[in-house]
Amino acid sequence: MEQQKHTRSPGRQIHVQPLHETRSNAGFNRTSRIKLRAEHSQQISQIKAEWEAAQAEAKIDRQNLHTLLSTERNLREKLEEEIGTLQTQIKKLEQTNSTQDAQENGDQATSTPRHDSGTPEPKHPSDKQFRSQWKEDIPSQGTSRISEDIEHTVELAEEGNPGTQVGKKGRPLKTENTSQKQQQLSADHKQKHPYPQMQSNDHPPQSKRTVVLGDSNAHRLKKHLRKAIHDQRLRITTKSGANLEETLHRAEGEIQKANATNTELQLIIHVGTTDLLNKADIKKTTDHLKQQLTYWSQKTPKHHYIVSAIPEPKARGQQFATACQTWNTAVQTACTALGPSVRFMSAAAQLTADHLDDIHYSEQAADQVGSQLADLQHLLDICSRVAHEDCLTFNTDKTQWMGINIDDKDITFTIQGNTIKKTATYRYLGITISDQKNYLDKHQELLLKQSNRLKGRVWHLSRHSYNPYRVGRTLWKTLAVPAITYAGDTLAYSTQTVRCLDRHQNELGRWLLGGSFATANAAVTGELAWSTFEAREARSKIQYAGRLKFLPETNYSQRIYLHLRYRGIKTQWMKRLASLENKFGHNTKLEEAKSEREWRIITKNTITEASTEMWRTSAAKKRSLQLYLEYKQAPDREPFYRGDRESALLFQARTGSLPTRKRHWELFDTDPSCRLCGATEETIQHILMDCPRLGARDLPKINLAEYLGLPDDPVDTRVEHTESAKRRLKLWDRLCWQVDKHPDSVQRNEGPTENI
């Protein structure tokens, strides 16, 4: 009987499959796998062969390239040798020609009239000794040229009047009789020895050029633009009182010159002021300007055109100010429609009456507008030119610009012909700068988020460790505080930001110590010995001021700091420094410090003393910290916390925040009696010293302060006392939890209760 294999289908029906078919299928699968492996190995060997062939070809190409490079190097060396030989021959020929010319003119030089023997002979250019000495002093490269000039001077001196009078330094004096003949000889000499023409290779055409043209306001920008741009590529062609037609005519001439020399032009046009003063039609003038800009941008798209807004003064009346505003709006609309090659600069329209002299720029306004026109785009043009010479290209995705405290809606910048994107924030050296009114607003927002995130991470890492109190305190001091206070000595944070940072620190300390929402911040600071962020900021800023003070006098940072301090210039940083000095006290010993190290030590001691006094003042306002403050003179780290429940109860008992019935009664007006023994009031004194339901005390001779480890006893003694207090507090907490859970099953009596 043939064996059969039974398999059960999903529908619980028995399906009978012959056994030999199963074996044949398994054999087929094995054969197919072997074939696939063979095919794969064949493909791999083929790929390896192709790879080896490609490597061989690459090796041959490298050898050919090395051969070509060596051949090129040899040819270059041979050419340099031939060039050196030719230059040497040219110098020899020049020296030979100059010597022959001097010999030919030697006879004429001897006929120069001499002076009386009683007076010294002047060194006239016709003197052979003087001429030979001159030739020896000059470089051989220009010998022939200078000798020709000397001989030409000799000809002028000899062929004039034989009785020529000699003036200073032996130079012949000109007379009316000889001037005409000398001019004729000079013309003949120029034809005989023409000056070499300036070749285009000596001064190649400039690739870019900036031209400022326009009316009186453009004329006032001359000095400030030349001060901002020390470059020959800047051209300023202005006319005081020029109207629109004259300015556009000059601009057309500049564009034609630029096209003839293949120069990329940037035209900065100041027009409109004179036309509005002459009461010209605004629509006609703006349409004419738009038409001309459209023609230029379409005919020569490689050029860039900047049209400056005109001021909008209210001194001439509201009607004139409205006309200026209408002009600016129309021109801005036209420039926006023409694309990136034409832009409108609206900085002048924002000028107030303090920056204007009637309708024209004042000196301050001209300096401001000139700097805005010159600085960034000029530097970008320099970068573009240098990068083009070095065959480099800027990445426009990584290149952005940001404007701070300016009206930059219509400003565009280009680099290598590409428009640079505008950004609102920028991160530099770990500091986020924004274009808001306060450039540090974005950085402070990110700083608070970072502080809150670090607080959660430190708590998450420490809560599962062997000692959450010690691990959390160490992580916060070593990791979080340096990250949060980074660059705090040079940045001026707002008081709200510093308070929020202190709140995050107190929250973490409360978690590590096991405190409740009712625990005072002074208690957390006293047990962890953490400085406030305000104290850290004061220490860093005052120490940084000392560093600036003791820098060399040639250091610009020190000079700027002293200038701001003694001139009374109130920047945000100087205001914050003065506020912190007033709050933490300015130690007069700082003026006697002779080094930066001494300054830092005095500052640290001063801030520590002031912080301790401020801590005692804030702790004295808390009624729950009266006993704590009697023994605790300064914030100090305590050794008997481990982050467990017993440590949390001890911390609450030491700082007066233990959730007793008496404290609950003070806050919510409830029953203050003891939950265990029914005494009149359930206080910390009653729990640790008097409650009979908790049994006898381990150390009956010590008082409450010693029980809590508050006196300044040896560390071992304090740890022993606090361990006893922890055991009693743990028993009280467990019994109170059972009483609160089953209040009807508890009978209050005078005896001790171990099991309730």
Sequence and secondary structure as in RCSB ss.txt:
>XXXX:A:sequence
MEQQKHTRSPGRQIHVQPLHETRSNAGFNRTSRIKLRAEHSQQISQIKAEWEAAQAEAKIDRQNLHTLLSTERNL
REKLEEEIGTLQTQIKKLEQTNSTQDAQENGDQATSTPRHDSGTPEPKHPSDKQFRSQWKEDIPSQGTSRISEDI
EHTVELAEEGNPGTQVGKKGRPLKTENTSQKQQQLSADHKQKHPYPQMQSNDHPPQSKRTVVLGDSNAHRLKKHL
RKAIHDQRLRITTKSGANLEETLHRAEGEIQKANATNTELQLIIHVGTTDLLNKADIKKTTDHLKQQLTYWSQKT
PKHHYIVSAIPEPKARGQQFATACQTWNTAVQTACTALGPSVRFMSAAAQLTADHLDDIHYSEQAADQVGSQLAD
LQHLLDICSRVAHEDCLTFNTDKTQWMGINIDDKDITFTIQGNTIKKTATYRYLGITISDQKNYLDKHQELLLKQ
SNRLKGRVWHLSRHSYNPYRVGRTLWKTLAVPAITYAGDTLAYSTQTVRCLDRHQNELGRWLLGGSFATANAAVT
GELAWSTFEAREARSKIQYAGRLKFLPETNYSQRIYLHLRYRGIKTQWMKRLASLENKFGHNTKLEEAKSEREWR
IITKNTITEASTEMWRTSAAKKRSLQLYLEYKQAPDREPFYRGDRESALLFQARTGSLPTRKRHWELFDTDPSCR
LCGATEETIQHILMDCPRLGARDLPKINLAEYLGLPDDPVDTRVEHTESAKRRLKLWDRLCWQVDKHPDSVQRNE
GPTENI
>XXXX:A:secstr
   EEEEE TTS EEEEEHHHHHHHHHHHHHHHHHHHHHHHHHHHHHHHHHHHHHHHHHHHHHHHHHHHHHHHHH
HHHHHHHHHHHHHHHHHHHHHHHHHHHHHTHHHHHTS    TTS     TT HHHHHHHHHHS GGGHHHHHHHH
HHHHHHHHSS TT  B GGG B   HHHHHHHHHHHHHHHHHS      TTTS   SEEEEEEESHHHHHTHHHH
HHH   TTEEEEE TT  HHHHHHHHHHHHHHHHHTT EEEEEEE SHHHHHTT  HHHHHHHHHHHHHHHHHH 
TTSEEEEE     STT HHHHHHHHHHHHHHHHHHHHT TTEEEE TGGG  GGGEETTEE HHHHHHHHHHHHH
HHHHHHHHHHHHHHTT    TTT EE  SSS  TT   EETTEE EE SEEEETTEEEESSSSTTHHHHHHHHHH
HHHHHHHHHHHHTTSS HHHHHHHHIIIIIHHHHTTTTTT    HHHHHHHHHHHHHHHHHHHT  TT  HHHHH
HHHT   HHHHHHHHHHHHHHHHHTS TT HHHHHHHHHHHHT   HHHHHHHHHHHHH   GGGGG  SHHHHH
HHHHHHHHHHHHHHHHHHHHT GGGHHHHHH  S    SS  SSHHHHHHHHHHTT    HHHHHHHH    S T
TT  S   HHIIIII GGG   S TTS HHHHTT S   HHHHHHHHHHHHHHHHHHHHHHHHHHH GGG    S
S  S  
